[in-house]
C-alpha cells in the first residue's frame, strides 16, 4: 500500500507529474496484477486523476511552433 496526502489538488497534480511519480507508474505497470488506485478527496476517483494531470502538463510543455513566413 502506498499512501500520500496533499494540501490541495494543485499540489497533488504537480506531484503526479514528477519524475518520481513516473517511476512509480512504471513499477505499477510491471505488476502482475492491475493496481488499485484511489484518490480520496471530496469526491473519489481513480486512474483518470493521473491522466488528467499528466495531459495538462504535456499541453503546457509542448513547444510553441513559430511560423517562418
N, CA, C and O of each residue as an XYZ file, in Angstrom:
276
protein
N       0.843     -1.180      0.000
C       0.000      0.000      0.000
C       0.885      1.238      0.000
O       1.920      1.289      0.664
N       0.455      2.219     -0.753
C       1.170      3.490     -0.855
C       0.167      4.587     -0.530
O      -0.904      4.648     -1.135
N       0.500      5.441      0.408
C      -0.445      6.454      0.865
C       0.259      7.805      0.949
O       1.344      7.914      1.519
N      -0.366      8.831      0.377
C       0.178     10.191      0.452
C      -0.959     11.173      0.701
O      -2.122     10.887      0.415
N      -0.607     12.325      1.235
C      -1.572     13.400      1.450
C      -1.010     14.683      0.857
O       0.196     14.927      0.908
N      -1.900     15.507      0.290
C      -1.512     16.795     -0.294
C      -2.388     17.891      0.274
O      -3.511     17.643      0.714
N      -1.866     19.104      0.261
C      -2.619     20.269      0.776
C      -3.838     20.583     -0.074
O      -4.891     20.950      0.447
N      -3.690     20.438     -1.388
C      -4.794     20.763     -2.301
C      -4.580     20.042     -3.633
O      -3.554     19.391     -3.835
N      -5.546     20.160     -4.535
C      -5.471     19.475     -5.831
C      -4.303     19.958     -6.681
O      -3.696     19.166     -7.402
N      -3.985     21.230     -6.608
C      -2.883     21.764     -7.407
C      -1.569     21.104     -7.017
O      -0.788     20.713     -7.885
N      -1.322     20.979     -5.730
C      -0.097     20.336     -5.245
C      -0.097     18.857     -5.638
O       0.936     18.317     -6.035
N      -1.248     18.209     -5.528
C      -1.349     16.803     -5.905
C      -1.056     16.618     -7.391
O      -0.281     15.736     -7.761
N      -1.668     17.439     -8.244
C      -1.451     17.329     -9.678
C       0.006     17.594    -10.040
O       0.554     16.941    -10.929
N       0.628     18.537     -9.365
C       2.046     18.815     -9.600
C       2.879     17.575     -9.266
O       3.798     17.215    -10.003
N       2.550     16.937     -8.159
C       3.264     15.727     -7.749
C       3.078     14.601     -8.772
O       4.028     13.878     -9.072
N       1.874     14.450     -9.302
C       1.591     13.388    -10.268
C       2.394     13.546    -11.555
O       2.518     12.598    -12.330
N       2.933     14.723    -11.784
C       3.706     14.999    -12.999
C       5.214     14.928    -12.776
O       5.978     15.223    -13.694
N       5.655     14.548    -11.595
C       7.089     14.495    -11.309
C       7.719     13.225    -11.863
O       7.033     12.245    -12.157
N       9.035     13.266    -11.999
C       9.789     12.083    -12.432
C       9.650     10.956    -11.405
O       9.544      9.787    -11.775
N       9.650     11.306    -10.123
C       9.493     10.283     -9.083
C       8.178      9.536     -9.247
O       8.133      8.314     -9.100
N       7.107     10.263     -9.552
C       5.812      9.607     -9.718
C       5.790      8.786    -11.004
O       5.148      7.737    -11.062
N       6.487      9.259    -12.030
C       6.584      8.487    -13.270
C       7.221      7.132    -12.987
O       6.781      6.119    -13.532
N       8.247      7.097    -12.147
C       8.872      5.821    -11.775
C       7.871      4.905    -11.065
O       7.842      3.700    -11.312
N       7.068      5.475    -10.200
C       6.042      4.683     -9.524
C       5.049      4.121    -10.541
O       4.644      2.964    -10.432
N       4.655      4.920    -11.518
C       3.740      4.444    -12.559
C       4.359      3.285    -13.344
O       3.676      2.314    -13.668
N       5.642      3.392    -13.643
C       6.315      2.320    -14.376
C       6.342      1.030    -13.558
O       6.139     -0.054    -14.104
N       6.587      1.142    -12.266
C       6.571     -0.030    -11.392
C       5.168     -0.641    -11.366
O       5.026     -1.863    -11.414
N       4.138      0.196    -11.291
C       2.761     -0.316    -11.286
C       2.449     -1.040    -12.588
O       1.750     -2.053    -12.580
N       2.962     -0.530    -13.710
C       2.714     -1.185    -14.998
C       3.354     -2.565    -15.066
O       2.857     -3.439    -15.776
N       4.446     -2.773    -14.341
C       5.130     -4.069    -14.351
C       4.488     -5.083    -13.403
O       4.880     -6.250    -13.388
N       3.528     -4.656    -12.631
C       2.881     -5.525    -11.664
C       2.126     -6.654    -12.367
O       1.576     -6.468    -13.453
N       2.111     -7.820    -11.732
C       1.366     -8.947    -12.292
C      -0.141     -8.717    -12.203
O      -0.900     -9.202    -13.042
N      -0.568     -7.977    -11.182
C      -1.984     -7.652    -11.006
C      -2.182     -6.172    -11.307
O      -1.302     -5.361    -11.018
N      -3.320     -5.811    -11.882
C      -3.592     -4.378    -12.071
C      -3.636     -3.676    -10.715
O      -4.241     -4.187     -9.773
N      -3.004     -2.519    -10.612
C      -3.005     -1.827     -9.318
C      -4.383     -1.246     -9.004
O      -5.154     -0.903     -9.901
N      -4.665     -1.149     -7.727
C      -5.882     -0.472     -7.291
C      -5.482      0.960     -6.952
O      -4.689      1.191     -6.039
N      -6.030      1.913     -7.686
C      -5.684      3.321     -7.487
C      -6.926      4.045     -6.993
O      -7.998      3.946     -7.591
N      -6.769      4.769     -5.901
C      -7.903      5.507     -5.356
C      -7.400      6.835     -4.807
O      -6.442      6.874     -4.035
N      -8.042      7.903     -5.202
C      -7.767      9.234     -4.677
C      -8.977      9.639     -3.862
O     -10.069      9.804     -4.406
N      -8.796      9.797     -2.582
C      -9.899     10.177     -1.709
C      -9.819     11.675     -1.449
O      -8.923     12.163     -0.760
N     -10.758     12.371     -2.007
C     -10.887     13.817     -1.815
C     -12.346     14.054     -1.459
O     -13.001     13.178     -0.893
N     -12.843     15.205     -1.779
C     -14.277     15.441     -1.575
C     -15.060     14.444     -2.416
O     -16.132     13.987     -2.017
N     -14.520     14.112     -3.574
C     -15.061     13.049     -4.404
C     -13.966     12.018     -4.602
O     -12.785     12.358     -4.540
N     -14.327     10.777     -4.836
C     -13.339      9.722     -5.061
C     -13.153      9.522     -6.555
O     -14.098      9.639     -7.334
N     -11.909      9.215     -6.948
C     -11.597      8.982     -8.349
C     -10.441      8.009     -8.428
O      -9.869      7.627     -7.407
N     -10.096      7.609     -9.642
C      -9.014      6.654     -9.834
C      -8.020      7.123    -10.869
O      -7.529      8.250    -10.812
N      -7.727      6.254    -11.812
C      -6.701      6.494    -12.821
C      -6.924      7.780    -13.600
O      -5.960      8.401    -14.046
N      -8.160      8.187    -13.770
C      -8.445      9.398    -14.551
C      -7.804     10.642    -13.935
O      -7.528     11.603    -14.653
N      -7.562     10.647    -12.636
C      -6.904     11.792    -11.985
C      -5.470     11.915    -12.492
O      -5.006     13.018    -12.779
N      -4.766     10.784    -12.604
C      -3.391     10.788    -13.111
C      -3.379     11.252    -14.560
O      -2.579     12.110    -14.935
N      -4.263     10.688    -15.372
C      -4.315     11.046    -16.785
C      -4.579     12.537    -16.970
O      -3.928     13.187    -17.788
N      -5.512     13.069    -16.227
C      -5.848     14.493    -16.337
C      -4.644     15.367    -16.016
O      -4.351     16.315    -16.746
N      -3.946     15.054    -14.929
C      -2.792     15.861    -14.517
C      -1.667     15.772    -15.534
O      -1.053     16.786    -15.865
N      -1.387     14.571    -16.036
C      -0.271     14.394    -16.955
C      -0.579     14.993    -18.318
O       0.317     15.543    -18.959
N      -1.821     14.903    -18.779
C      -2.197     15.518    -20.057
C      -2.092     17.030    -19.954
O      -1.626     17.687    -20.885
N      -2.525     17.591    -18.819
C      -2.427     19.032    -18.607
C      -0.962     19.470    -18.678
O      -0.647     20.495    -19.282
N      -0.072     18.693    -18.062
C       1.358     19.017    -18.070
C       1.908     18.958    -19.487
O       2.675     19.835    -19.885
N       1.529     17.938    -20.260
C       2.013     17.799    -21.635
C       1.604     19.000    -22.479
O       2.396     19.479    -23.291
N       0.390     19.491    -22.301
C      -0.066     20.645    -23.064
C       0.756     21.880    -22.734
O       1.057     22.678    -23.622
N       1.120     22.046    -21.475
C       1.906     23.197    -21.047
C       3.326     23.113    -21.603
O       3.918     24.131    -21.962
N       3.873     21.893    -21.673
C       5.264     21.716    -22.076
C       5.464     21.640    -23.581
O       6.609     21.651    -24.033
N       4.412     21.563    -24.371
C       4.579     21.474    -25.817
C       5.218     22.750    -26.339
O       4.803     23.851    -25.977
N       6.239     22.602    -27.199
C       6.885     23.800    -27.739
C       5.936     24.570    -28.638
O       5.094     23.998    -29.330
N       6.095     25.864    -28.607
C       5.287     26.729    -29.464
C       5.947     26.779    -30.823
O       7.124     27.122    -30.933
N       5.205     26.442    -31.850
C       5.762     26.476    -33.212
C       5.567     27.871    -33.789
O       4.476     28.440    -33.736
N       6.620     28.391    -34.325
C       6.551     29.719    -34.903
C       6.529     29.608    -36.428
O       7.213     28.766    -37.010
N       5.752     30.450    -37.051
C       5.729     30.494    -38.494
C       6.951     31.249    -38.975
O       7.312     32.290    -38.427
N       7.578     30.715    -39.998
C       8.767     31.375    -40.544
C       8.389     32.465    -41.546
O       9.174     33.378    -41.801
N       7.198     32.370    -42.106
C       6.756     33.370    -43.087
C       5.464     34.001    -42.677
O       4.946     34.864    -43.385
